[in-house]
Structures are given as structure tokens and as C-alpha cells.
Amino acid sequence: MGLAQFMYFGTTSKAHRFVKTSVFWATFFQTGLICILAFISIDFQSSFFSPGGIYNDFNAYYFLDAGKFMVSTFVSQMMFPVVEFFLRYSIRTVKRAYD
């Protein structure tokens, strides 16, 4: 809740709702839109929005490339809570052993 600590909310539930909504939208853009748009070549759009992909249509090759990328992203997100738990546990154990 780093950003939410600097903003004023009337209640704690409003702050938690802000954090939950922010995390949802960030995850949505990270795993949904960016992964889909990464491989598309949008020549008819302006150069600001065109990511410069190699496919100009949704075909089987696009879904093979984008699917591999999206699955690897989902697997890494699935494994991160486990890795984070063991990292926190090991840091806590090292600090206790040091004491």
C-alpha cells in the first residue's frame, strides 16, 4: 500500500479497495493487453502505438507465439508466491540464527 499511504481515504476499506482495483488493472494490462499487442504489426495506426510485431492478422502462427509467451508469463506468476514465501522464510530464519 505504498501509494495509498500518501493519499487520503476516509476509511481503511476505501484504501484497500483502491489497492485492489489498482492491482487488478495493472495485472490486466500486464497479462492481457500487452501480451496480445506485443506480436501484432499495426501499420495503419500511428507510430506511437504500433509495437512493431511480425503478424498483421490473428492467424495460427500468432496464437502459437503469443500463447507461448502468455503461458510462460502465467507460470512465472503462479510460481512467484511460492518463491516469495521461501525467500521471506529463509531471510527470517537467517535473521533468527544471527541473533
C-alpha positions in Angstrom: 0.0 0.0 0.0 2.8 2.4 -0.8 0.9 4.9 -2.9 -2.3 4.5 -0.8 -0.4 5.6 2.3 0.3 9.1 0.7 -3.3 9.6 -0.4 -6.2 10.4 1.9 -9.0 7.9 2.2 -11.9 8.3 4.6 -11.8 4.7 5.7 -9.4 1.8 5.6 -11.8 -0.1 3.4 -11.6 2.6 0.7 -7.8 2.4 0.8 -7.9 -1.4 0.4 -10.5 -1.1 -2.4 -8.1 1.4 -4.2 -5.2 -1.0 -3.8 -7.2 -4.0 -5.0 -8.5 -2.1 -8.1 -5.1 -0.8 -8.9 -3.5 -4.3 -8.7 -6.3 -5.7 -10.9 -5.8 -3.1 -13.6 -2.1 -3.5 -13.6 -2.3 -7.2 -13.8 -4.9 -6.9 -16.6 -2.7 -4.7 -18.7 0.4 -6.8 -18.0 -1.1 -10.2 -18.8 -3.9 -9.3 -21.2 -3.4 -6.4 -23.4 0.4 -6.1 -23.6 0.8 -9.8 -24.3 -1.7 -9.7 -27.1 -0.4 -6.5 -28.7 3.3 -7.5 -28.4 3.2 -9.6 -31.6 0.8 -7.6 -33.8 2.1 -5.3 -36.5 -0.3 -2.3 -36.6 0.8 -0.4 -39.7 -2.4 1.6 -40.1 -2.0 3.1 -36.6 0.3 5.9 -35.7 3.9 5.1 -34.9 3.3 5.9 -31.2 1.0 3.0 -30.6 2.5 0.5 -33.1 4.6 -2.1 -31.2 6.2 -3.3 -34.5 5.2 -7.0 -34.3 5.6 -9.6 -37.0 2.0 -10.6 -37.6 -0.6 -8.3 -39.2 -3.5 -10.7 -38.6 -4.7 -13.1 -36.0 -3.7 -16.5 -37.5 -2.4 -19.8 -36.2 1.2 -18.6 -36.0 0.2 -15.6 -34.0 -1.6 -17.7 -31.4 1.4 -20.1 -31.2 3.8 -17.3 -30.5 1.5 -15.3 -28.2 0.3 -18.4 -26.5 3.8 -19.5 -25.5 4.5 -16.0 -24.2 1.3 -15.8 -22.2 1.7 -19.3 -20.7 5.3 -18.5 -19.6 4.0 -15.3 -18.0 1.2 -17.1 -16.2 3.6 -19.9 -15.0 6.0 -17.3 -13.6 3.2 -15.5 -11.9 1.9 -18.8 -10.5 5.3 -19.7 -9.1 6.1 -16.3 -7.6 4.1 -16.6 -4.4 5.9 -19.8 -3.6 9.3 -18.3 -4.3 8.4 -15.2 -2.3 7.3 -17.3 0.7 10.5 -19.3 0.8 12.6 -16.2 0.4 10.9 -14.5 3.3 11.1 -17.6 5.4 14.8 -18.0 4.7 15.5 -14.4 5.4 13.6 -14.6 8.7 15.5 -17.8 9.6 18.8 -16.3 8.8 18.0 -13.2 11.0 16.9 -15.5 13.9 20.1 -17.6 13.5 22.2 -14.4 13.5 20.6 -13.3 16.8 
